[in-house]
Amino acid sequence: MAKVCKLCDKRPATGNNVSHAHNKTRRRWLPNLQTVRVLDDSGRRRKVRVCTRCISAGMVRKAPRFRPSAKA
């Protein structure tokens, strides 16, 4: 599964680990993606992978939880 935010298109950043001896090895910084149930434009529920910055900025309209009624 791609490590890309569905809304802002945030992707992994690349760079180097640098040791005290100044040895360099490649590394990646991954975005903090969460799977969220959202309502799309047609009103249906979907699961999308969104970064936490988009969630806290309110760019996602979360779908309400479905709770079946208890039958007595």
N, C-alpha and C positions, 0 to 999 in steps of 0.2 A: 504494500500500500504506500502511495506517495506521501512524503512528509511535507505537504504543502497545504497552507491555509486556503480554504475554499473562497473566502471573502477578500482578503488583502493580498493573496498570492505570496505570503512569506515563505521562504525556503531555507534549507540549511545553509549556514555560512561556513566557509572553509578558512583554514589558516594553519599555523604551526604550533605544536607543543615545543617549548624551548626549555631545555634542562639547564641546570646550573653550569654544566660544562659547555653550554651553548650548542648542544646537539639538537637538531631540528627533525621532528617527525610530523607528518600531516595529521590533522584532526578536523572534526566537524562540530559545529554548534548547532544543535537541533532546536527548532521552534517548539514551544510548549503547546502541543495540539491536544484538544479534547474532542471526543465524539459527543455531539449534542443533537437532540431531537428538535427539529425546527419546523415551523409551518412555512411551506413555500408559497409562491404567489397564487397558486390554485387552491390553497387551503388544506393541502394534504400534508401529512407528517413524513419527514425524511430524516435520515441520520447524515450529518455532515461533520467533517473534521475541521475545526475552527481553532485559531490561536486564542489564548486567554486574553490578549489585548482587545480583540474584537468582541469577546464576550463581555468584558467589563466596560467597554465603550458603548454597549447597547446596540451594536450593529446586528445582533441576532435576536429574532423573535422566537423565544422558546415555545414549544408545543406544550399544552397543558397535559398533565398526567391523566391517563385513562383509568378510572377506578370503577369497576363493575359494581352495580348496586347489589347489596346483600339481600338475597331472597329468603324470607323467613317461612 
